[in-house]
Amino acid sequence: MYLKYVFFLILLPLASLSQNFFNIKKNIIYIDANTSEDIVDLDLHNIRPFVYTKIPDLSGLTPSDKKNKFISMILPSILIEKDKLKDIYSHVLNNMNIIEEDKDIQLLYDYCDCIDPNNLLLCLFENPTSVMLAQAAIESGWGTSRFFLEGFNLYGIHSFNIKDNRIQANNTLDDSPVYVKKYPDVLSSISDYLRTLGRVDSYAKYRETRMKSKNVIEMLQYLSKYSERRELYVKDISSIISFNNLTQYDTLKIKW
């Protein structure tokens, strides 16, 4: 197992964003996991900021071990990204009176693909960890899919831009090739997924509901457009959350 400690400012994936946007340095630990034994087991009272840049195939493990290792591998990155977005959300909320003068906030409009403050806050609002874990489990087969193993694609995010770093799927759509995005690490995949939920029109009702309600099951119905399976997909998410008690992770925070 290779560990690399990196100090950096938690920033949006926007190169032009001012480094003054956040003034607290964070310590992320990057890990190359060659085998499942290199995945650090979770201590729920002290979740460290681990980001995996190399991942092993978990398909040979028992179902229980596979789930535990998968959650241990992606939960820290989920909490890192949520912590980042929480800081951004607070910055926007606390500067609403000068929003037109704040250049950093203006860049966020492009990030969220919106033009008004209310939709900006909806875009940046916290997403339940249980939902993120359940969708990742479905889309990546608990970390065993080709797209995850070859490109850290946890959520089946497609690519429609020839300039993207991407992987060609085996299937086609209307006789055209299908591509999914390829990421450099687990954190990058999670970041792109949350941006997708925050800006795509299909999830507008989901964004509204997650801001108004703490009831995970209530908001799930508005994720039906994430999959061609529609309502069956929503039922699968709900079942995975319930069976694996994933709501236990909803209140956890990263330990910097």
C-alpha positions as CSV (number, residue, x, y, z in Angstrom):
1,M,0.0,0.0,0.0
2,Y,1.3,3.4,-1.0
3,L,0.3,6.5,1.0
4,K,0.9,10.0,-0.1
5,Y,0.1,12.9,2.2
6,V,-1.0,16.1,0.5
7,F,-1.9,19.5,1.9
8,F,-4.2,21.5,-0.3
9,L,-7.0,24.0,-0.3
10,I,-10.4,22.4,-0.8
11,L,-11.5,24.0,-4.0
12,L,-14.1,23.5,-6.7
13,P,-12.9,21.7,-9.9
14,L,-12.7,25.2,-11.5
15,A,-9.2,26.4,-12.2
16,S,-10.2,30.0,-12.1
17,L,-11.7,29.9,-8.6
18,S,-9.8,32.2,-6.2
19,Q,-7.7,30.5,-3.6
20,N,-9.2,33.0,-1.1
21,F,-12.5,31.2,-1.4
22,F,-11.4,28.8,1.4
23,N,-8.6,29.7,3.8
24,I,-8.2,26.5,5.8
25,K,-5.7,24.0,4.6
26,K,-6.8,20.4,4.5
27,N,-4.7,17.3,4.7
28,I,-5.7,14.5,2.3
29,I,-4.0,11.1,2.3
30,Y,-3.9,9.5,-1.1
31,I,-3.7,5.7,-1.1
32,D,-2.8,3.1,-3.8
33,A,-4.6,-0.1,-2.8
34,N,-3.1,-3.0,-4.6
35,T,-5.2,-5.6,-2.7
36,S,-8.3,-5.5,-0.5
37,E,-6.0,-5.6,2.6
38,D,-4.7,-2.2,1.7
39,I,-8.1,-0.7,2.1
40,V,-8.1,1.0,5.6
41,D,-11.0,-0.3,7.8
42,L,-13.3,2.4,8.9
43,D,-13.4,3.9,12.4
44,L,-16.7,5.6,12.5
45,H,-15.6,7.8,15.3
46,N,-12.5,9.0,13.4
47,I,-12.9,8.9,9.6
48,R,-9.7,10.0,8.1
49,P,-9.5,11.8,4.7
50,F,-8.3,8.9,2.6
51,V,-8.7,9.1,-1.2
52,Y,-7.9,6.0,-3.3
53,T,-6.0,6.5,-6.5
54,K,-5.6,2.8,-7.1
55,I,-8.3,0.2,-6.3
56,P,-8.3,-3.6,-6.1
57,D,-10.9,-6.0,-7.6
58,L,-13.3,-7.0,-4.7
59,S,-15.1,-9.7,-6.6
60,G,-13.3,-12.5,-4.9
61,L,-14.5,-11.5,-1.4
62,T,-17.5,-12.7,0.4
63,P,-20.6,-10.5,0.0
64,S,-20.2,-9.1,3.5
65,D,-16.5,-8.4,3.2
66,K,-17.0,-6.9,-0.3
67,K,-19.6,-4.4,1.1
68,N,-17.4,-3.5,4.1
69,K,-14.3,-2.9,1.9
70,F,-16.3,-0.9,-0.6
71,I,-17.8,1.4,1.9
72,S,-14.4,1.8,3.6
73,M,-13.0,2.7,0.2
74,I,-15.5,5.4,-0.8
75,L,-17.0,6.8,2.4
76,P,-14.0,9.0,3.2
77,S,-14.1,10.6,-0.3
78,I,-17.9,11.1,0.0
79,L,-17.4,13.0,3.3
80,I,-14.5,15.0,1.9
81,E,-16.7,16.2,-1.0
82,K,-19.7,16.9,1.2
83,D,-17.5,19.0,3.6
84,K,-16.2,21.0,0.6
85,L,-19.7,21.7,-0.6
86,K,-20.9,22.6,2.9
87,D,-18.2,25.3,3.0
88,I,-19.2,26.6,-0.4
89,Y,-22.9,26.6,0.5
90,S,-22.2,28.6,3.7
91,H,-20.1,31.1,1.8
92,V,-22.9,31.7,-0.7
93,L,-25.6,31.9,2.0
94,N,-23.6,34.3,4.1
95,N,-22.8,36.6,1.2
96,M,-26.2,36.8,-0.5
97,N,-26.3,40.6,0.1
98,I,-23.2,41.1,-2.1
99,I,-23.7,38.2,-4.4
100,E,-23.4,40.3,-7.6
101,E,-20.0,41.6,-6.4
102,D,-18.5,38.3,-5.4
103,K,-16.5,36.9,-8.3
104,D,-16.2,33.5,-6.8
105,I,-20.0,33.2,-6.4
106,Q,-20.4,34.3,-10.0
107,L,-18.2,31.4,-11.1
108,L,-20.5,29.0,-9.1
109,Y,-23.4,29.9,-11.4
110,D,-21.5,28.3,-14.3
111,Y,-20.6,25.3,-12.1
112,C,-24.3,24.8,-11.2
113,D,-25.6,25.9,-14.6
114,C,-28.1,28.3,-13.1
115,I,-28.7,32.1,-13.0
116,D,-30.4,32.8,-9.7
117,P,-29.3,32.5,-6.0
118,N,-32.1,30.1,-5.0
119,N,-31.2,27.5,-7.6
120,L,-27.5,28.0,-6.7
121,L,-28.3,27.1,-3.1
122,L,-30.4,24.1,-4.3
123,C,-27.4,22.9,-6.3
124,L,-25.0,23.1,-3.4
125,F,-27.2,21.7,-0.7
126,E,-26.1,18.6,1.2
127,N,-26.8,15.2,-0.4
128,P,-27.6,12.2,2.0
129,T,-24.6,9.9,2.4
130,S,-26.9,6.9,2.4
131,V,-28.2,7.8,-1.1
132,M,-24.7,8.3,-2.4
133,L,-23.5,4.9,-1.0
134,A,-26.6,3.1,-2.4
135,Q,-26.3,4.5,-5.8
136,A,-22.6,3.8,-5.9
137,A,-23.3,0.2,-4.9
138,I,-25.8,-0.2,-7.7
139,E,-23.9,1.5,-10.4
140,S,-20.6,-0.1,-9.7
141,G,-21.8,-3.5,-8.4
142,W,-20.3,-2.8,-5.0
143,G,-17.0,-1.9,-6.7
144,T,-16.7,-4.7,-9.2
145,S,-17.8,-3.1,-12.4
146,R,-15.3,-2.6,-15.3
147,F,-16.0,1.1,-15.4
148,F,-15.1,1.5,-11.7
149,L,-12.0,-0.7,-11.9
150,E,-10.7,0.9,-15.1
151,G,-11.8,4.5,-14.5
152,F,-13.1,5.1,-11.0
153,N,-16.6,5.6,-12.5
154,L,-18.8,4.9,-9.4
155,Y,-22.1,6.3,-10.7
156,G,-22.3,5.3,-14.4
157,I,-21.8,8.9,-15.6
158,H,-21.8,9.0,-19.4
159,S,-19.6,11.0,-21.6
160,F,-20.8,13.0,-24.6
161,N,-17.7,15.0,-25.2
162,I,-14.9,13.6,-27.4
163,K,-12.4,15.6,-25.3
164,D,-13.3,13.7,-22.1
165,N,-11.1,11.0,-20.7
166,R,-13.5,8.1,-21.2
167,I,-14.1,4.4,-21.6
168,Q,-16.2,2.8,-24.4
169,A,-19.0,0.6,-23.2
170,N,-19.6,-2.8,-24.8
171,N,-23.2,-1.8,-25.7
172,T,-24.5,0.7,-28.2
173,L,-27.4,3.2,-28.3
174,D,-29.2,3.5,-31.7
175,D,-26.1,1.9,-33.3
176,S,-23.8,4.6,-31.8
177,P,-21.1,3.8,-29.3
178,V,-21.7,4.6,-25.6
179,Y,-19.0,6.1,-23.5
180,V,-18.6,6.7,-19.7
181,K,-16.3,9.1,-18.0
182,K,-12.9,8.0,-16.6
183,Y,-11.6,9.7,-13.5
184,P,-8.2,9.8,-11.8
185,D,-9.5,8.8,-8.4
186,V,-12.5,8.0,-6.2
187,L,-13.0,11.6,-5.1
188,S,-13.2,13.0,-8.7
189,S,-15.9,10.6,-9.5
190,I,-18.0,11.6,-6.5
191,S,-17.4,15.3,-7.2
192,D,-18.8,14.9,-10.8
193,Y,-21.8,12.9,-9.6
194,L,-22.8,15.6,-7.1
195,R,-22.4,18.3,-9.7
196,T,-24.6,16.2,-12.0
197,L,-27.3,16.0,-9.4
198,G,-26.9,19.7,-8.7
199,R,-27.4,21.0,-12.2
200,V,-29.3,18.6,-14.5
201,D,-32.9,19.5,-15.1
202,S,-34.1,15.9,-14.6
203,Y,-33.2,16.2,-10.9
204,A,-34.8,19.6,-10.2
205,K,-37.6,18.1,-8.0
206,Y,-35.0,16.0,-6.2
207,R,-33.0,19.1,-5.3
208,E,-36.1,20.9,-4.0
209,T,-37.1,17.9,-1.9
210,R,-33.7,17.2,-0.4
211,M,-33.6,20.9,0.8
212,K,-37.1,20.7,2.4
213,S,-37.1,17.2,3.8
214,K,-34.8,15.0,5.9
215,N,-36.8,12.0,4.8
216,V,-34.5,10.0,2.5
217,I,-37.3,7.8,1.2
218,E,-39.4,10.8,0.3
219,M,-36.7,12.3,-1.9
220,L,-35.7,9.0,-3.6
221,Q,-38.8,9.0,-5.8
222,Y,-37.4,12.0,-7.7
223,L,-34.3,10.0,-8.7
224,S,-36.3,7.7,-11.1
225,K,-34.9,9.4,-14.2
226,Y,-31.3,8.4,-13.2
227,S,-32.0,5.0,-14.7
228,E,-34.0,3.6,-17.5
229,R,-35.5,1.2,-14.9
230,R,-37.3,4.2,-13.3
231,E,-39.4,3.1,-10.3
232,L,-37.6,-0.2,-10.0
233,Y,-34.4,1.7,-9.7
234,V,-35.8,3.8,-6.9
235,K,-37.0,0.6,-5.1
236,D,-33.5,-0.9,-5.4
237,I,-31.9,2.2,-3.8
238,S,-34.4,2.1,-1.0
239,S,-33.9,-1.6,-0.4
240,I,-30.1,-1.3,-0.4
241,I,-30.3,1.6,2.1
242,S,-32.6,-0.3,4.4
243,F,-31.0,-3.8,4.2
244,N,-27.5,-2.4,4.8
245,N,-28.5,0.3,7.3
246,L,-26.8,3.0,5.3
247,T,-28.6,5.8,7.1
248,Q,-26.2,5.2,10.0
249,Y,-23.6,7.1,7.9
250,D,-25.8,10.2,7.2
251,T,-24.6,12.1,10.2
252,L,-20.9,11.3,10.0
253,K,-18.2,13.9,9.2
254,I,-14.7,13.7,8.0
255,K,-11.9,14.1,10.6
256,W,-9.3,16.5,9.4
